[in-house]
Amino acid sequence: MDYLPLFFNLHQRKCLLVGGGDISFRKAELVTQAGAKVTVVAPLIQAELKSLLEDAGNVAVLRPFIDKDIDGMDLIVCATND
């Protein structure tokens, strides 16, 4: 199987995206459209992603991921190539 389709009701749910580049931006667009409350954690966050987060009232945390970041999250997405 090449794909695993998953469907979540993310309205007002806390979503963590780890990574600040193109992959994270694509995921952030999707979860934001689904109504999630998004937090992105990455040492560097591209301007387009930061703008998307700010426009939707979400959070960008400029530092490397730590285990405690997952506390209280409903969905965690690793969106990095590292």
C-alpha positions in Angstrom: 0.0 0.0 0.0 1.4 3.4 -1.0 -1.0 5.6 0.9 -2.6 5.6 4.3 -5.7 7.8 4.2 -6.5 9.3 7.6 -9.4 11.6 8.5 -9.4 13.8 11.6 -11.8 16.4 12.8 -9.2 19.1 13.7 -11.5 21.9 14.4 -10.0 23.7 17.5 -7.6 20.8 18.1 -4.0 21.4 19.0 -1.6 20.4 16.3 2.2 20.4 16.5 4.3 20.6 13.3 8.0 19.9 13.7 10.0 21.6 10.9 10.0 25.1 9.4 10.4 24.5 5.6 8.4 23.6 2.6 7.1 20.3 4.0 5.9 22.0 7.1 4.3 24.8 5.1 2.3 22.3 3.0 1.1 20.5 6.2 0.3 23.8 7.9 -1.9 24.9 5.0 -3.9 21.7 5.4 -4.3 21.6 9.1 -5.0 25.4 9.3 -7.8 25.0 6.7 -9.2 22.2 8.9 -9.4 24.6 11.8 -6.6 23.3 13.9 -4.7 25.4 16.5 -1.2 25.1 15.1 2.2 25.3 16.8 5.3 25.0 14.6 8.6 24.2 16.3 11.9 24.6 14.3 15.2 26.5 14.7 14.4 28.3 11.4 10.9 29.0 10.0 10.6 30.2 6.4 8.8 33.5 5.9 5.8 32.1 4.0 5.1 29.6 6.9 5.6 32.3 9.5 3.1 34.6 7.7 0.6 31.8 7.4 0.8 31.1 11.1 0.5 34.8 12.1 -2.5 35.4 9.8 -4.3 32.5 11.4 -3.4 33.4 15.0 -1.1 30.4 15.4 2.3 30.0 17.1 5.9 29.7 15.8 8.5 28.6 18.3 12.1 29.2 17.0 14.2 26.5 18.6 14.9 22.8 18.1 12.1 20.3 19.1 12.2 18.9 22.6 10.1 16.0 23.9 8.0 18.3 26.1 6.6 19.9 22.9 4.2 17.0 22.5 2.4 17.6 25.8 -1.2 18.4 25.3 -1.2 18.0 21.5 -3.9 16.2 19.7 -1.9 15.6 16.5 1.9 15.7 16.0 3.4 15.8 12.5 7.0 15.5 11.7 7.4 17.8 8.7 11.1 17.9 8.1 13.6 16.1 6.1 16.1 16.0 9.0 
